[in-house]
Amino acid sequence: MISIAIDGPAGAGKSTLAKALASQLGYIYIDTGAMYRTVALWYIRHGIDTKDKDAMLPHLDNIAIDVKNIDGVQHMFMDGEDVNGFIRTPEVSMGASNVAVVPEIRLKLVEIQRQLASRNNVIMDGRDIGTYVLPNAELKIFLSATPEARAKRRFLENETKGIFTPYEEVLTDMIARDKQDSERSFAPLKAADDAVMLDNTTMSVEDTIVFIKGLLEKI
């Protein structure tokens, strides 16, 4: 089995790239960030502060999440409900960053992620895939772009989904999340020592795909 790990900050285009690559290569795409978003959504819906670890942990085993591939698209299910349409709001985004710093939550989700990778050729994107989740991945990419470019992408993505958050707010949230993800003590956002560094600020998705396919040919 071949595993491709794509890490990087929010809005770098990891999911867009991973989905396109998986489709072209026939791999299974696993959006790890969507898993954390789903956990955050559960807590938010139950009125539990995603910054309050002591309040969250007693409920961790009550959160039933599942990952299903429907017509080539990953769907997140929470307590049997397809929640793909509810996990991309700014509130859930920050909540996902909050829950991701809790080791017990990360361990629960990492176990699921590793099981999926052991059975399939996968492309997995997130914050710590190459450094922690899949340290033995055959190819590791650390994808980045300027905060302004990433905020613009997220702003436009939100608009297509009917979410009209001001650009300035998206940028502020992006910078805050970068700081939190990079400074957390457990499995922080950082590039693996053997990762290929790729700044796609001025690159199209297709340009990025061509570049990565070239790297795969060398494996």
N, C-alpha and C positions, 0 to 999 in steps of 0.2 A: 504494500500500500504506500502511496505517496501523499505526503502532507505538505501543504503550502501555508505558511503563516504570514499574515499581513497585519502589521501593527502600525499605530500612529494616532495622533490626536483627533479629537472630534472634528468632523467636517472635512477631513483630508480626502474623502472619496473612497475610503476603504470598502464600504459595502457595495457601492456602484461597481468598482473595479472587480471585487471578488465575485459578484453575481455574474458579470459578463465573462470573466475567465472561466468560471465553473460551467457556464452554458457552452462555451466553445470547446472546453476540454472534456466535458462529460463527467466532471467531478461533482461531489456533493458540496454545496455551499452551506456553511454554518455561521450564522450571524450571532456571535457570542454576546454582543452588546444588547441584542434584542432580549436575551435571557435576563440580563440584569434589569432592563427596562420593565420586563414582565413582573419580576419580583418587586420592583419599586411601585409599580401600579397596584399590586395587591395590597401593599402597606398603605398607600395613599387612599385607596378605596375603603380601607378599614380604619381610617383615621389615626394611623400610627406614624409618628414622626420618623422619617428616614434617616435622621441624624441621631436618633436615640437607640443605640445598640441594645441596651437593657430591655427596652420595650419591644424590640423586633425579634430577638432570638427565641423567646418562648413560643413564637408563632411559626418559626421557620419550617418545621415539619408539617405544618398544615397547608403549606403552599404547594399546590399540585400544578406543575408546569410540564408541558410536553411540546416537542418540536415535530412538526409534520411538513413534508414536502408535497405541496399541492400544485400540480401543473408547473413544476420547476421552480416554484416560489416557496421560500420558507415561511411557515405560519407558526406563530406562537399561540399556544392554548393555555389558559389559566382557569383552573377549576372547570375544564370542559368547554370554556368559551374562547372562540377565536378573537384575540385582542390586538391583532395587527393594526387595526385602525385607531387604537387608543394609546399607543406607546411612544409616539413621536412628538408629544407636546413638550414645551420648555420645562414644565413642572416635572414631568416624568424623566426628562433628560437629566436634570440636576439630581433627582431622586436616585437615578441609576448610578450616578457618580458617588452619591452618599453611601448606598448599600454596598458598592464595590469595594469599599475600604474595610468591610467587616470580614475577617478571615473565615468565619464559619459559613457565611453565605458564598464566598468564593469557592471554598472547598466543595460545597454541595454542587455547584454548577460545573466546576472543573471536572469532577468525576463523570458527569454526563457528557461533557465535551470530549474527554479522552476516550470514552467508550465508543462514541460515534467515529472518531478518527481511527480506532483500531480495526474497524470493520469496513471502512470505505476509503477511497481516494477523496481527500477533502481539501477545501480551501476554507480557512478559518480566519476571521478578522476580529480584532479587538485591541486591547491595550498591552497585554502581556502574553500573547500567544507564543511568540518565539522565545521569550525568556523564561516562562513558567509553565504554561499549559502544554505546549508541544516543543520542548527544548531540543528534540531530535528531529524536527521537521527537515525535510530534504531541501526546502527553499524558504528563506526568511526575508521578508521585505519590510522596511520601515518607511512608511509613506507619510510625507509631510507637505505642508504648504503654509504660506503666511496666514496669520490670524484673520486678516482682512479678506483674503481670498476664500478662506474656509467659511467665514461668516456670511459672505455673499452667496456661496453655494447653498448653505443651510437656509438662508432667507428665501431664496428662489424655490428651494425644495418645499419649504413650508407653504409658500403661496400656492403651489400646485395642489396642496392638500387642504386648502381652505384655512390655513393657519396664518393670520396676518399679524405677526410680531415685528415691531420696528427693527430695522437693521441694526441700529445702535444697541438695542437690547440684546439682539442675537450675538453681536460682537462682544459685549460685556460678559454675557453668559459663557461664551466660548473661551475667553481669557480666564475666567474664574474656574472653569472646568479643567482647562489645561493645568492650572496651578494645583488644583486638588488631586488630579490624576497623577501628576508627576511627583508630588510630595508625600503621597500616602506611604505608610511604612511597609505594608504587605503587598508584594507584587506590583510595584509602581509602573507607570508608563515610562518605558525606556527602550532603546534599541538593543537587541541582542548583539553580542560581540561579533557574531558571524552574519549579521543581517546586511543586506544590500540597502544603502541609504538612497532614497528616491524622493526628490522635491518635485512635485507635479503642479506647482503654482501656474506655470504657463503651458502645461501639457494637456492634451485632450485625453479622454478615456482610451481611445483607440491607440494613440501613441504610447500610452502606458502599457497597454496590453501587449503590443508588439515588443516592447522592451523586455517585459517579463517572460514572454514566450522564448525570446532569445536566451534568457538565463536558464530556462527549463531545458533547452536543447543541450546545454552543457553538463547537465546532471548525469 
